[in-house]
Amino acid sequence: MTRPAPTPVQGSVESGNPEPEVRRRRPWHLIVGLLAVLTVAGATTACTPEGVAKMAIATHWGTNAACAERVVDRESNFQFEAVNPSSGTTGLFQLHPVHAPWIKRTFGYEFSEMKDPFKNSEVAKALSAEAYRMYRDGWQPWRLGGKRIPGGGCPA
């Protein structure tokens, strides 16, 4: 059994047609372009202070991110460099300077580093875990009036 000879392609030397072959765009070109646009749009959104804050919260808080965002909205309005001039509370979760020795001992961070949204979120999550261990209320450090809610519960 013999194979048939290949047919010449238009624009090839064999076809005798010197015109270049017309290239057709494939659908995947469109998909790649669309993905590039979406990536740029997503990166731009993440560059806003609120976008960076939400990314830091999601990184450390997991399934509790929505409650953590409520705390951050109330405490710092998603401004990770926020400092209360009277109390010295700092960053997204407005961590109090009284925790500075614990932060240094536990994480090796200086309190001045609490303006970093990722470090602030990491420390706040650990502070929440400590509050849960001690008081059975992980949101206790951010409760208005200091009232404990048994079993926790997202602060209003």
Sine and cosine of phi, psi and omega as CSV:
sin_phi,cos_phi,sin_psi,cos_psi,sin_omega,cos_omega
0.00,0.00,0.80,-0.60,-0.02,-1.00
-0.96,-0.27,0.52,-0.85,0.04,-1.00
-0.99,0.11,0.56,-0.83,0.07,-1.00
-0.95,0.32,0.49,-0.87,0.02,-1.00
-0.93,0.36,0.60,-0.80,0.02,-1.00
-0.91,0.41,0.57,-0.82,0.03,-1.00
-0.99,0.12,0.60,-0.80,-0.02,-1.00
-0.91,0.41,0.56,-0.83,0.02,-1.00
-1.00,-0.05,0.67,-0.74,0.02,-1.00
-0.85,0.52,0.70,-0.71,-0.01,-1.00
1.00,-0.01,-0.03,1.00,0.02,-1.00
-1.00,-0.10,0.28,-0.96,0.01,-1.00
-0.89,0.46,-0.63,0.78,-0.04,-1.00
-0.90,0.43,-0.52,0.85,-0.06,-1.00
-0.97,0.23,-0.29,0.96,-0.03,-1.00
0.98,0.18,0.04,1.00,-0.01,-1.00
-0.98,-0.20,0.92,-0.39,-0.04,-1.00
-0.97,0.24,-0.16,0.99,-0.01,-1.00
-0.91,0.41,0.67,-0.75,0.02,-1.00
-0.92,0.38,0.50,-0.87,0.02,-1.00
-0.93,0.36,0.69,-0.72,0.03,-1.00
-0.99,0.16,0.80,-0.60,0.01,-1.00
-1.00,-0.06,0.67,-0.74,0.03,-1.00
-0.97,-0.23,0.64,-0.76,0.07,-1.00
-0.96,0.28,0.63,-0.78,0.02,-1.00
-0.99,-0.13,0.44,-0.90,-0.02,-1.00
-0.85,0.53,-0.47,0.88,-0.03,-1.00
-0.93,0.37,-0.40,0.92,0.09,-1.00
-0.88,0.48,-0.68,0.73,0.02,-1.00
-0.90,0.44,-0.67,0.74,-0.01,-1.00
-0.90,0.43,-0.70,0.72,0.01,-1.00
-0.89,0.46,-0.69,0.73,0.03,-1.00
-0.88,0.47,-0.68,0.73,0.01,-1.00
-0.90,0.44,-0.66,0.75,0.05,-1.00
-0.89,0.45,-0.62,0.78,0.03,-1.00
-0.89,0.46,-0.69,0.72,0.01,-1.00
-0.89,0.45,-0.70,0.72,0.00,-1.00
-0.91,0.42,-0.59,0.81,0.03,-1.00
-0.90,0.44,-0.71,0.71,0.02,-1.00
-0.89,0.45,-0.69,0.73,0.01,-1.00
-0.89,0.46,-0.68,0.74,0.01,-1.00
-0.91,0.41,-0.65,0.76,0.01,-1.00
-0.92,0.40,-0.60,0.80,0.02,-1.00
-0.91,0.41,-0.67,0.74,0.02,-1.00
-0.89,0.45,-0.66,0.75,-0.02,-1.00
-0.93,0.38,-0.28,0.96,-0.03,-1.00
-0.99,0.11,-0.11,0.99,0.08,-1.00
-0.97,0.23,0.43,-0.90,0.03,-1.00
-0.82,0.58,-0.66,0.75,0.00,-1.00
-0.92,0.40,-0.63,0.77,0.02,-1.00
-0.90,0.44,-0.68,0.74,0.03,-1.00
-0.90,0.43,-0.68,0.73,0.01,-1.00
-0.87,0.49,-0.72,0.70,-0.01,-1.00
-0.91,0.41,-0.57,0.82,0.05,-1.00
-0.92,0.40,-0.67,0.74,0.02,-1.00
-0.90,0.44,-0.67,0.74,0.01,-1.00
-0.90,0.44,-0.74,0.67,-0.01,-1.00
-0.87,0.49,-0.58,0.81,-0.01,-1.00
-0.88,0.47,-0.64,0.77,-0.12,-0.99
-0.96,-0.27,-0.38,0.93,-0.13,-0.99
-0.98,-0.20,-0.27,0.96,0.07,-1.00
0.81,0.58,-0.84,-0.54,-0.08,-1.00
-0.94,0.35,-0.27,0.96,0.04,-1.00
-1.00,-0.07,0.20,0.98,-0.07,-1.00
-0.86,0.51,-0.63,0.77,-0.03,-1.00
-0.89,0.46,-0.69,0.72,0.04,-1.00
-0.92,0.40,-0.66,0.75,0.01,-1.00
-0.88,0.47,-0.62,0.78,0.05,-1.00
-0.90,0.44,-0.59,0.81,0.05,-1.00
-0.89,0.45,-0.66,0.75,0.04,-1.00
-0.89,0.46,-0.75,0.66,-0.04,-1.00
-0.90,0.44,-0.63,0.78,0.04,-1.00
-0.86,0.51,-0.69,0.72,-0.01,-1.00
-0.96,0.27,-0.67,0.75,-0.11,-0.99
-0.96,0.27,-0.71,0.70,-0.13,-0.99
-0.72,-0.69,0.01,1.00,-0.06,-1.00
0.82,0.58,0.61,0.79,0.03,-1.00
0.91,0.42,0.31,0.95,0.04,-1.00
-1.00,-0.08,0.98,-0.20,-0.14,-0.99
-0.95,0.32,-0.21,0.98,0.06,-1.00
-0.98,-0.18,0.19,0.98,-0.03,-1.00
-0.90,0.43,0.70,-0.71,0.07,-1.00
-0.71,-0.71,0.78,-0.62,0.07,-1.00
-0.99,0.16,0.88,-0.47,-0.09,-1.00
-0.91,0.41,-0.43,0.90,-0.03,-1.00
-1.00,0.04,-0.61,0.79,-0.06,-1.00
-0.98,-0.20,-0.36,0.93,-0.05,-1.00
0.99,0.13,0.07,1.00,0.04,-1.00
-0.88,0.48,0.60,-0.80,-0.24,-0.97
-0.70,-0.72,0.59,-0.80,0.18,-0.98
0.99,0.14,-0.17,-0.99,-0.06,-1.00
-0.78,0.62,-0.78,0.62,-0.09,-1.00
-1.00,-0.05,0.12,0.99,0.00,-1.00
0.76,0.64,0.85,0.53,0.02,-1.00
-0.93,0.37,0.67,-0.75,-0.08,-1.00
-1.00,0.08,0.61,-0.79,0.01,-1.00
-0.86,0.52,-0.35,0.94,0.03,-1.00
-0.86,0.50,-0.39,0.92,0.00,-1.00
-1.00,0.06,-0.04,1.00,-0.07,-1.00
-0.81,0.59,-0.72,0.69,0.01,-1.00
-0.89,0.45,-0.64,0.76,0.03,-1.00
-0.90,0.44,-0.66,0.75,0.02,-1.00
-0.88,0.47,-0.71,0.71,0.00,-1.00
-0.90,0.44,-0.71,0.70,-0.03,-1.00
-0.92,0.39,-0.65,0.76,-0.09,-1.00
-0.99,0.13,-0.66,0.75,-0.12,-0.99
-0.91,-0.42,-0.32,0.95,-0.07,-1.00
0.99,0.15,0.18,0.98,-0.01,-1.00
-1.00,-0.01,0.59,-0.81,0.20,-0.98
-0.98,0.22,0.46,-0.89,-0.01,-1.00
-0.89,0.46,-0.51,0.86,0.02,-1.00
-0.88,0.47,-0.36,0.93,0.02,-1.00
-0.98,0.21,-0.05,1.00,-0.03,-1.00
-0.96,0.28,-0.03,1.00,0.14,-0.99
-0.99,0.15,-0.21,0.98,0.08,-1.00
-0.97,0.23,0.87,-0.49,-0.10,-0.99
-0.88,0.48,-0.55,0.84,-0.01,-1.00
-0.96,0.29,-0.65,0.76,0.04,-1.00
-0.93,0.37,-0.67,0.75,0.01,-1.00
-0.87,0.49,-0.71,0.71,0.00,-1.00
-0.91,0.42,-0.65,0.76,0.03,-1.00
-0.89,0.46,-0.73,0.69,-0.01,-1.00
-0.92,0.40,-0.67,0.74,0.01,-1.00
-0.88,0.48,-0.64,0.77,0.03,-1.00
-0.89,0.45,-0.68,0.74,0.03,-1.00
-0.92,0.39,-0.62,0.79,0.06,-1.00
-0.89,0.46,-0.65,0.76,0.05,-1.00
-0.89,0.46,-0.68,0.73,0.02,-1.00
-0.89,0.45,-0.64,0.77,0.05,-1.00
-0.91,0.42,-0.68,0.73,0.02,-1.00
-0.89,0.46,-0.62,0.78,0.03,-1.00
-0.92,0.40,-0.68,0.74,0.01,-1.00
-0.88,0.47,-0.66,0.75,-0.08,-1.00
-0.99,0.11,-0.66,0.76,-0.16,-0.99
-0.88,-0.47,-0.03,1.00,-0.09,-1.00
0.88,0.48,0.45,0.89,0.03,-1.00
-0.56,-0.83,0.99,-0.14,-0.04,-1.00
-0.93,0.36,-0.28,0.96,0.00,-1.00
-1.00,-0.10,0.01,1.00,-0.06,-1.00
-0.77,0.64,-0.66,0.75,-0.02,-1.00
-0.88,0.47,-0.32,0.95,-0.05,-1.00
-0.92,-0.39,0.18,0.98,0.00,-1.00
-0.97,0.23,0.71,-0.71,0.12,-0.99
-0.96,0.27,0.74,-0.67,0.01,-1.00
0.99,0.15,-0.09,1.00,0.07,-1.00
0.93,0.37,0.23,0.97,-0.02,-1.00
-0.97,0.25,0.76,-0.65,0.02,-1.00
-0.99,0.15,0.66,-0.75,0.10,-0.99
-0.92,-0.38,0.93,-0.37,-0.02,-1.00
-0.81,0.58,0.71,-0.70,0.00,-1.00
0.99,0.16,0.05,1.00,0.03,-1.00
1.00,0.06,-0.84,-0.55,-0.08,-1.00
0.99,-0.17,0.67,-0.75,-0.05,-1.00
-0.92,0.39,0.77,-0.64,0.01,-1.00
-0.93,0.37,0.55,-0.84,0.00,-1.00
-0.97,0.23,0.00,0.00,0.00,0.00
